[in-house]
Amino acid sequence: MTKRVIGLVPAAGQGTRISPLPMSKELFPIGFQTVGDRPGLRPKVVCQYLLEKMRLAGITEAILILRPGKWDIPAYLGDGAQLQMHLAYLTVHVPFGVPFSLNQAYPFIQDAIVATGFPDILFHPDHAYQALLNHLNHSDADIVLGVFPTDQPEKVGVVDWDASGRVSQIIEKSPHTTLRHMWAIAVWQPTFTHFLHNFIQARQQEWIGDQVPQLMSTIPSQTEIPIGDVVQAAIHAGLQVEAEVFADGTYLDIGTSENLIAAVHQFIPEINSEPHPD
């Protein structure tokens, strides 16, 4: 039986690097779109680009993980009908990073293939998720990473892989590495979903022992764990992680002011090319 594919989108960040904002950063307008038969162009929010690329790969279900207070995201995206998707929302209540956000969906995704990506990014090619799912379905990989060139290795998780495409190392935000490719999106089998869940449970036990789970909120936020560290732990545990490399691909995180400016400028030609009424 073919496994379901579910998009999993961590959207619990506070957007502090580009604050103050009048909305969640995932709803920042980047570019324009036509909407149905309405005349003229309408703003297109940044998270829509990610969801549209998932939809192009045939993914019709996605779960967005929010922190409390980011209610403008479900208010804007609704049930996903405009994107021809079914969207659901969960909340995460601890500030320990993307792995904890992703694990919040564990009861709902245990037996599914997961496709994940970050909702404040712009990347190409459009068919990236199709390529990753095809790779996953025709290999023994537990995880397939979408790998892109980067000139900012100190800000991302860079990847080292061998000639067969098997990933041997992920290094998070190192200013000293010579690696020049980063991973930006991923798909994985239930084997990694279960590994992630067990990793989070072990970390919680390490931090709080047998104390009540509510005490997790008292742990300093500097204990935030990058998702790349969990993938690296999976490699050490024997899970097979492979790279799908987009040598001509691009990736832009709008979470910094300089990248946000670049993203806005990137779509100016689209605005100028549209006819305007007199």
C-alpha positions in Angstrom: 0.0 0.0 0.0 1.3 3.4 -0.9 2.1 5.6 2.1 0.5 9.0 2.5 2.8 12.0 2.0 2.2 14.8 4.6 3.8 18.2 4.5 5.2 19.3 7.8 5.9 23.0 8.2 7.6 24.4 11.4 6.2 27.9 11.8 6.9 28.6 15.5 9.7 31.1 15.2 9.4 34.6 16.5 11.1 36.4 13.6 13.3 38.4 15.9 16.0 39.1 13.2 13.5 41.2 11.2 11.3 42.5 14.0 9.2 44.5 14.5 6.7 43.1 12.1 2.9 43.7 12.0 2.3 40.0 11.2 4.0 36.6 11.5 7.0 36.5 9.2 5.6 33.6 7.3 2.9 36.0 6.0 5.3 38.7 4.8 4.2 39.6 1.2 6.8 38.7 -1.4 5.7 39.2 -4.9 2.2 39.1 -6.4 -0.3 36.7 -7.9 -3.6 36.6 -9.6 -6.5 35.3 -7.6 -9.3 33.6 -9.5 -11.1 35.9 -11.8 -10.4 39.0 -9.7 -8.9 41.8 -11.7 -5.3 42.9 -11.0 -2.5 41.5 -8.9 -2.8 40.6 -5.2 0.0 40.1 -2.7 1.5 36.7 -2.3 2.8 35.7 1.1 6.2 33.9 1.5 4.9 30.7 3.0 2.7 30.2 -0.1 5.8 29.5 -2.2 6.7 26.5 -0.1 3.2 25.1 0.0 2.8 25.5 -3.7 5.9 23.5 -4.4 4.6 20.7 -2.1 1.4 20.8 -4.0 3.2 20.5 -7.4 4.6 17.2 -6.0 1.1 15.9 -5.4 1.2 16.6 -1.6 -2.3 17.6 -0.7 -2.1 17.5 3.1 0.1 19.6 5.4 0.4 20.4 9.1 1.7 23.7 10.2 3.2 23.9 13.7 2.7 27.3 15.4 3.6 28.8 18.7 0.6 30.3 20.6 -0.2 33.8 19.3 0.5 33.2 15.7 -3.2 32.9 14.9 -2.9 35.2 11.9 -1.4 32.2 9.9 -4.5 30.0 10.1 -6.7 33.0 9.8 -5.0 33.8 6.5 -4.5 30.3 5.0 -7.6 28.8 6.4 -8.3 25.2 5.5 -6.0 25.4 2.4 -8.8 25.4 -0.2 -7.1 28.3 -2.1 -4.0 26.2 -2.5 -6.0 23.0 -3.3 -4.6 21.5 -0.1 -5.9 20.3 3.3 -4.2 22.3 6.0 -4.2 21.5 9.7 -2.5 23.4 12.6 -0.8 22.3 15.9 0.8 24.4 18.6 4.1 23.8 20.3 4.7 25.3 23.8 8.5 25.0 24.3 11.2 27.2 22.7 13.7 24.5 21.9 13.8 24.6 18.1 12.5 22.9 15.0 12.9 19.3 16.2 10.4 19.9 19.0 8.1 21.6 16.6 8.2 18.7 14.2 7.7 16.1 16.9 4.5 17.8 17.9 2.9 16.2 14.9 4.1 12.7 15.8 0.7 11.2 16.6 -0.6 12.2 13.2 2.4 11.3 10.9 3.8 8.0 12.4 3.1 5.9 9.3 3.4 8.6 6.6 6.2 9.9 4.4 7.0 13.4 5.6 8.0 16.3 3.4 9.4 19.3 5.3 10.7 22.8 4.6 10.8 26.2 6.1 7.9 28.6 5.5 10.1 31.8 5.3 12.2 30.6 2.4 12.3 31.0 -1.4 13.9 28.3 -3.4 14.2 26.8 -6.9 13.6 24.6 -8.8 9.9 24.3 -8.5 10.0 20.5 -9.0 12.4 20.0 -6.0 9.9 18.0 -3.9 9.0 15.8 -6.9 12.7 15.0 -7.3 13.1 14.2 -3.5 10.1 11.9 -3.4 11.2 10.1 -6.5 14.7 9.6 -5.0 13.2 8.3 -1.7 10.8 5.9 -3.5 13.6 4.4 -5.6 16.3 4.0 -2.9 16.9 2.6 0.5 17.3 6.0 2.0 15.5 6.9 5.3 16.0 10.6 4.5 16.6 12.5 1.3 17.9 16.0 1.7 17.4 18.7 -0.9 20.9 20.2 -1.2 21.6 23.7 -2.7 24.7 25.9 -3.2 25.4 28.5 -0.5 27.7 31.4 0.0 26.7 31.7 3.7 27.9 28.5 5.3 28.1 30.2 8.7 24.3 30.7 8.7 23.1 27.2 7.5 23.6 23.5 7.9 26.2 22.5 5.3 26.4 18.9 3.9 29.2 16.5 3.0 28.3 13.5 0.8 30.2 10.9 -1.2 30.1 9.9 -4.8 27.1 7.6 -4.3 25.1 10.5 -2.8 25.2 9.2 0.8 25.5 12.0 3.4 28.3 11.5 5.9 28.1 14.8 7.8 26.0 17.9 8.5 27.7 20.9 10.1 25.5 23.6 11.6 26.5 27.2 11.1 30.2 26.9 11.1 32.4 29.9 10.0 35.4 27.5 9.5 34.0 24.9 7.1 35.1 24.6 3.4 31.8 23.0 2.5 29.7 25.0 0.1 26.4 23.2 -0.1 23.5 23.3 2.4 20.4 21.3 2.9 17.1 23.2 2.8 14.3 20.8 2.4 13.8 17.1 3.1 11.6 14.0 2.8 11.8 11.0 5.0 10.4 7.6 5.8 8.6 6.7 9.1 11.9 5.4 10.3 13.2 8.9 10.9 9.9 10.1 12.3 10.3 7.5 15.0 14.0 8.3 15.5 13.1 12.0 15.9 10.4 11.2 18.5 12.7 9.0 20.5 15.5 11.6 20.3 13.2 14.2 21.7 11.9 11.9 24.5 15.5 11.1 25.4 16.4 14.8 25.5 13.4 15.6 27.7 14.3 12.8 30.1 17.9 14.1 30.2 16.7 17.6 31.0 13.9 17.0 33.5 14.1 13.3 34.6 10.8 12.3 36.1 9.6 15.8 36.8 6.3 16.9 35.2 6.5 17.9 31.5 5.4 21.4 32.3 8.8 22.1 33.7 10.2 21.9 30.2 9.2 25.6 29.9 11.7 26.5 32.7 14.7 25.3 30.7 16.7 28.2 29.2 16.0 28.8 25.5 19.7 28.6 24.6 19.3 24.8 24.7 17.6 25.1 21.3 18.6 22.1 19.1 19.0 22.5 15.3 17.2 19.9 13.2 20.5 19.2 11.4 21.9 17.9 14.7 19.1 15.3 14.9 19.8 14.2 11.3 23.5 13.9 12.2 22.6 11.8 15.2 20.5 9.6 12.8 23.5 9.1 10.6 25.5 8.0 13.6 22.7 5.6 14.5 22.9 4.0 11.1 20.0 5.6 9.3 20.7 6.1 5.6 20.7 9.8 4.6 21.2 10.7 0.9 21.5 14.0 -1.0 19.5 15.2 -4.0 21.7 17.9 -5.2 20.3 20.9 -7.1 23.6 22.3 -8.5 21.8 25.2 -10.2 19.3 25.6 -7.5 18.8 28.7 -5.3 17.7 29.2 -1.7 16.9 32.5 0.1 15.9 32.8 3.7 14.0 36.0 4.3 14.6 35.9 8.0 17.4 38.5 7.8 17.0 42.1 6.7 19.5 41.8 3.9 17.8 38.7 2.5 14.4 40.2 2.9 15.4 43.2 0.8 16.9 40.8 -1.8 13.7 38.8 -2.0 11.5 41.9 -2.4 13.8 43.1 -5.3 13.8 39.7 -6.9 10.1 40.0 -7.7 10.1 43.6 -8.9 10.4 42.5 -12.5 7.2 40.6 -12.2 5.4 43.7 -11.0 6.9 45.8 -13.8 5.9 43.3 -16.5 2.3 43.3 -15.6 0.0 45.7 -17.5 -1.5 48.5 -15.4 -4.7 50.3 -16.1 -4.5 54.0 -17.0 
